Amino acid sequence: MHGIIDVCLDVEPVSQPAWSVFRPSVGRPWFIGHVKVNSECRRATVPTVPQSTIAASETPERHDLPATTAAGGLGEVGLAGTRNPFAASPLERRKNAKEAIARVVLALFTFVLIAPVLAILVYLVVKAWPVLGLSFILENPANRMTAGGIWAPLVGTFFLVVISLAIAAPIGILGGVYLNEYAGNNWRTRVVALGVTNLAGVPSIVHGLFGVGAFVLFAGMGESVLAASCTLAVMSLPVIITSTREALNSVPMAFREACWNMGATRWQTIRTIVLPNSIGGILTGVIFEVTRAAGETAPILFTGAVFFKGGLKEHGLASFFPYSLNEGCMALSMHLYTLATQVVGVSEPIQYGTAVVLIGLTLAVNSVSIGLRGYLRSRKKW
Amino acid sequence: MTAHVRFENVTVTYGPKTALRGVSLAIPPKQIFAVIGPVNSGKTTLLRCINRTIDFVPTAKVAGRVLIEDEDVRHMRDVYQLRRRVGMVFPLPVGLPLSVYENVAYAPRRAGTRDRRQLDEIVERCLREAMLWDEVKDRLNLLGTKLSGGQQQRLTLARALSLRPEILCLDEFSIAIDPVTTMRIEDILRELKRQMTIVLVTNLVQQARRLADYTAFVSASQLIEVDETETIFTKPANRLTERYVNGEFG
């Protein structure tokens, strides 16, 4: 690209490379600055800009250049200063205006997106402020649940989540590996995949009723921690399977084929290449499932959660294991429901405090998951 | 001639599309056998039949027989053993997400080699043969995926050599490699053919002429002609072959 640009660069070198003159992305200030430089080099000989240069430049918007420019070079018009050849064209102005509007509108909707979350958090924390503290978490509910803390439900939720994941994670992950790595693309695989998708769409209360039938009654577990955990596990399965398959799919097929080409078996390939590079994604999915299981009420309502459990140890090691597997337990989500609807004379801060702990737990676990994902992405190997 | 690999009336279809139609040919042992032909003529399919990586294409159907030392590959009990015997380099460079060292040691490890010194030897030898050793010898712990495209291509070649295959299939091995290195690898291939049969699929007609002892010309899924390279290039029996090697179509 020769012509006026070269001349101007001679007079006053500018930081931008010469071709940026023709880049529509260059901002307004630079155009103005350039025009000034332009007027300073008025006496310099300006070679004509051949037609082809203008045609070859990347800006379709430049078609409004004065006719003289195209024909006889930028000379007369540009240097006389009567018209700025680099001024934004009407098309460009419209484009920029639309760009600005789009930016504002999209930002607005993003704010609308996060506003409820912030509002809920602030509202809950303000309302719960009087009770928030370590003792609220570490004490058991007392005085017909109108006083004390939430230790027993918290431990209950912890047990439910851990046991349900201990059941669902191995089944879900190994099943996902089979579906993705071994199963052929045939009708049997598709039926299984369809089943998994449908299982994910089943309402949680239906899972709860299924749990009553299958685990509480048929398997004879009774209303217990175990039955509730199994019900939660069934509910978690499709999500874990799906996230596992997604994580496995993120490992390029070419890696697998390269291994198979060298005589590696499918399992050797999975063990050495596929799993090491997808385990992070799989774990992220499992951790996300923790928060969902912790928040669910319906599946545990009839299968193992109880309103209140008396006679629990307040202190010592025993308070960490308040329930045995074959008896019912308290759970945070259930406890919150009970406090809000069933208990007479419970103070507001205790209700809100319970909600804050539940939502705080969710946020904390999700943060771990997101952090883990970010860390793994930063050390992605290809 | 005695055949190391023999195709007997091999027809391959991908669903409704026929990729190879009734191909019969014999690949002699310890020679370089080139397969040339226009794009989409079935060259790669031909290679994939030898080590049965054609099995990875769900729609592919193979009729006819492919024999290695008179043994039908489809009746081999251990397909993994077959793939260890037949090294394969595809045109797309693939560095496994492992270190350069582990990339080359991958196949020997999977095949049961544990001894560190033995592995060191294999890695150095294969990287030297693939003309990559000098560039990576000081950074064998670097991820294979971080190498440049041409380096990854040579890494792929080193991996294919790591099991001392008796048949080495190269599918456009040089498209990502600079001409000078390509020439040097070609010299290595001439050395290697003392130890193994090399099947070379290439779009570079001149590369076939430089390297190959025998050349097969395929076009539109069919084997047009196979003969000694010199014959193919100087007095081919088929008019189509003549036009292709002279650059008149393709």
Interface residues (C-beta under 8 A of the other chain):
Chain A: G184 N185 A254 F255 E257 A258 C259 W260 N261 M262 G263 A264 T265 Q268 T272 I273 P276 N277 K381 W382
Chain B: N51 T53 F56 P58 Y80 Q81 L82 R83 R84 G87 M88 F90 L92 V94 G95 L96 P97 L98 Y106 A107 R110 A111 L143 T145 T156 R159 A160 S162 L163
